[in-house]
């Protein structure tokens, strides 16, 4: 039997096993699922077969940029799926006949599963091959998207969303490691990482814009099924352009206990961030989550400091460059995701916009982020010290938040668009430097782990932003109502006039709450700018590595 024939036999056996598992779940669509799943399995399997003959083409300039385009497709698709699904929730509620509270688990399950597996995939990518993990995750994500598009009730949707989330979490740490290995010179690597990082932010911005028309025209299932053609394109590109790479450090045993404990701690952390407003931050359920986070985080630290090959090497955190970059990324993404969450609510509640009109507000922001990261970031790279670029970029984003404190029910679309676009320009200018500082501050064999930590910090920062913005808006609105009512005198002669006066007080209280939240956000982001100043002229090399002369020059203050 030839190698090809043996390969085809294995693919057919694998296909039958998968279909045997799927047949009880989707019997009435088994023929559709069988063809799609078997096709994806063949594509994924071919990658494993071709890995034996694929050579490192990273020296070819055009191929390097095709690798960048390939991972942008994957990152953009995974992040986009996370944001557009939020718009489809109302339609799912109607189709499945569920409550809003129950539907929230469609989002919560995805966020938890995605956060839990990011550190695991980063370590596995360094260990068994980044391309293998990347394509494995991509393939399973496509399958999960198909299944989610065929879901028939809440339970099936949650299961399929978890499959999507686990697969999607493989993208970020492996993609960053692939780029760091592909682009050899610090200058090109920083530019590539900056452009790629901007795709993460742009996807969050473009989600409402793309999702609204899709749902209105083709229904909520289209937000999942659209992943099939785009995903297959990205999969073929990965097979063609990405070369395999593994860490030079040989792994003796994978840290399963560490992966488990950090997974549980992260699960409870994301759970309380997502559900805290519903449960109450001081409720018994919330305190149970806090306790579980503390216990499992403690166990995780105890395990990691004793394991020879930990999932997270805590020696990274002895590096000031690494810590400063993480803190700055956390604050930037907390502010960005919080604003992306709050602006559509404000526009639809007080300006009378629909979902599509709200999404249009973010077009300039989505355009400015990659332009700033790709063009402005390149112009500044190597000419201005990274910490200077990041400092002024973050400070500029803080000023942009301050401009959002001026919005009220009389505001036009322009009053919202230009501060968001300005924020994007400032944030994008430092994306190349932020991401490259993380990659340059750790040993080459640990890039996957470092990138998974960066991804985790960004995800948690975004979750914090949404939770904090939402909680503060509600809290300030309630407080403002009481304060305004206490200091107001209503001269009403009829019940209608009295009701109108009360409604105006409530309106002013809610609008004022948004201004207060953006003022606080401006202050917090400004503090993030000063956090980057802890970088010294000689940042060191992370876990024992000294940066090269060129790398040091880039990271110097």
C-alpha positions, -999 to +999 in steps of 0.1 A: +000+000+000+014+034-010+017+063+015-012+081-002-034+051-001-026+045+036-033+082+043-067+080+026-076+049+046-068+067+078-088+097+068-118+075+060-116+057+093-113+091+111-143+104+092-164+074+102-155+078+138-165+115+137-197+109+119-206+081+144-202+108+172-222+134+152-251+111+141-270+112+174-267+150+174-277+160+139-293+129+123-316+150+100-286+169+086-261+140+086-255+141+049-246+178+049-224+174+080-207+143+066-196+160+035-184+191+053-166+174+081-149+148+059-137+176+036-122+196+064-106+164+079-090+157+045-076+193+043-063+191+078-048+157+073-031+168+042-013+194+062+002+168+085+013+148+055+028+178+038+047+189+069+073+163+062+082+181+030+074+218+038+105+239+041+111+271+059+104+298+034+107+327+058+137+341+040+115+349+010+102+384+014+069+380-004+062+347+014+068+363+048+041+389+041+018+361+029+023+344+063+013+377+079-019+379+058-027+343+066-026+347+104-045+380+100-073+360+084-074+336+112-072+361+140-098+384+124-122+356+118-120+342+154-123+376+170-151+387+146-171+356+155-169+365+192-184+400+186-211+394+159-228+366+179-239+392+205-260+408+178-277+375+170-288+368+206-322+384+203-330+363+172-318+332+190-341+340+220-371+341+197-361+309+178-352+288+208-379+303+231-355+311+259-350+340+283-324+367+281-307+353+312-305+318+296-292+333+263-264+350+281-247+316+286-242+314+248-217+342+253-204+333+287-196+297+277-176+309+248-156+335+268-148+310+296-137+282+272-116+306+251-098+320+282-091+287+298-073+271+268-051+300+256-021+291+279-025+254+270-023+260+233+007+283+237+027+256+254+016+229+231+025+250+201+060+254+214+062+217+221+047+198+192+046+224+164+030+258+160+017+250+125+001+218+136-017+235+165-027+265+144-043+243+117-058+219+142-075+249+159-086+264+126-101+232+114-120+225+146-132+261+146-147+257+111-164+225+122-177+242+153-191+271+132-210+247+110-225+229+140-234+262+156-252+272+124-272+240+126-280+242+163-316+236+173-318+246+209-299+263+237-280+232+249-267+224+214-257+260+208-237+261+241-219+229+233-210+240+198-199+275+210-176+258+235-161+238+206-156+271+187-140+288+217-116+260+224-105+260+188-103+297+185-081+300+215-053+282+196-050+310+171-036+339+191-006+323+209+005+302+179+000+331+154+022+354+174+049+327+177+047+320+139+052+356+131+080+360+156+098+331+140+090+340+104+102+376+106+139+374+117+149+411+120+135+430+150+123+459+127+103+437+103+090+415+132+078+446+151+060+459+121+044+425+113+033+420+149+018+455+150-002+450+119-014+416+131-023+430+165-044+457+148-065+430+132-075+418+167-088+452+175-104+459+141-124+427+143-139+438+176-149+471+159-162+457+126-182+430+143-214+451+148-210+465+113-207+431+095-231+412+118-260+436+116-266+433+078-259+396+078-285+389+105-311+413+089-307+397+055-299+360+060-309+353+096-288+346+127-274+313+114-255+332+087-230+346+113-218+311+119-220+296+084-201+326+069-171+312+087-170+282+063-158+298+031-136+324+048-123+297+072-114+273+043-096+301+025-075+308+057-069+270+061-056+266+026-034+297+030-019+283+062-011+250+045+006+268+016+025+296+034+031+287+071+061+266+078+064+244+109+084+255+139+089+241+173+109+251+204+145+240+207+137+231+243+126+195+245+096+188+267+098+158+290+063+161+305+034+184+299+022+203+329-014+190+330-020+199+367-009+235+360-031+237+329-061+224+349-057+247+379-052+279+358-082+268+337-105+265+367-092+299+381-098+316+348-132+300+343-144+315+376-128+348+369-144+352+335-177+338+349-179+365+377-169+392+352-196+382+328-224+375+353-214+398+382-239+425+373-267+400+371-259+381+403-247+412+423-210+417+430-216+411+467-239+381+464-232+346+478-226+333+443-201+360+436-182+353+468-180+317+459-164+327+426-139+349+444-130+321+467-125+296+439-103+321+420-080+326+451-078+289+459-070+277+423-047+306+416-027+297+447-026+260+437-015+271+402+013+292+415+024+264+439+025+239+410+042+262+385+071+271+408+079+234+412+072+220+378+103+216+355+083+228+324+054+250+336+026+262+315+035+297+327+071+305+336+068+329+365+104+341+359+089+361+330+074+384+356+108+393+369+113+413+337+102+449+339+097+451+301+074+421+301+054+434+331+051+470+317+039+457+283+013+434+298+000+461+322-002+487+293-020+461+271-045+452+298-054+489+303-056+497+266-079+467+258-100+473+289-107+508+277-112+499+240-136+470+247-155+490+274-160+518+249-171+494+221-196+479+245-210+512+258-212+533+227-238+512+208-260+512+239-258+549+242-265+554+205-295+531+204-309+543+238-305+581+235-299+588+198-325+564+183-300+545+162-306+509+151-280+481+153-266+488+118-264+525+123-246+519+156-221+497+138-215+524+112-201+547+140-171+523+143-160+523+106-135+551+110-121+535+142-118+502+124-099+518+095-077+540+117-063+511+138-046+491+111-035+523+093-019+537+124-003+503+133+010+497+098+021+531+086+026+553+116+040+524+136+065+517+108+076+554+105+083+556+142+099+522+146+136+524+153+135+562+152+116+569+184+122+548+216+093+523+220+084+535+255+081+570+242+057+559+214+036+538+237+035+565+264+022+592+241+000+568+222-017+557+254-019+592+268-035+603+235-061+575+239-068+588+274-075+623+260-098+607+234-118+591+262-121+625+278-137+639+246-164+612+249-175+628+281-192+655+260-217+633+243-254+637+251-288+632+234-281+662+212-249+647+198-245+639+162-228+609+147-197+630+141-194+638+178-189+601+185-169+591+154-140+615+157-130+607+193-132+570+185-111+575+154-086+596+173-084+569+200-077+543+173-049+564+158-032+568+192-037+531+202-025+518+168+007+538+169+021+517+197+007+483+188+039+472+170+061+483+200+038+467+226+037+433+209+073+433+199+085+441+235+068+409+247+083+388+220+118+403+224+118+400+262+116+362+264+138+333+251+129+323+215+117+288+227+092+305+250+075+329+225+044+307+223+040+308+261+046+345+263+022+352+235-005+331+253+000+353+284-003+384+263-035+370+247-049+361+281-041+396+295-059+412+265-089+389+268-092+395+306-087+432+301-115+433+276-138+413+299-128+437+328-136+467+306-171+454+297-179+444+333-165+477+348-182+500+323-215+482+326-214+482+364-203+518+367-230+530+343-257+513+363-243+524+396-238+560+386-272+562+370-289+551+402-268+575+423-274+604+399-312+599+400-312+602+438-289+632+438-308+650+410-342+642+427-329+655+460-318+688+445-347+693+421-380+711+426-408+699+404-436+724+395-462+702+379-499+708+378-509+675+362-498+639+365-486+640+329-463+669+337-450+652+368-443+620+349-424+641+322-403+658+349-394+624+364-385+610+330-362+640+324-344+635+357-339+598+348-326+608+313-302+633+327-290+608+353-283+581+327-265+605+303-244+619+331-235+583+341-218+578+307-199+610+310-187+600+345-176+565+332-156+580+303-140+605+326-128+576+349-117+556+318-096+586+307-079+587+341-072+550+342-058+549+306-036+578+315-022+558+344-015+530+319+007+555+299+028+561+330+031+524+337+052+519+305+078+543+319+091+516+342+110+502+312+147+509+317+173+515+290+186+479+294+154+458+296+172+425+298+160+393+281+132+379+301+138+345+314+176+346+312+180+359+276+199+390+268+185+410+238+207+415+208+222+449+202+195+457+176+167+445+199+181+465+228+183+496+207+146+492+198+135+487+234+156+514+250+140+544+265 
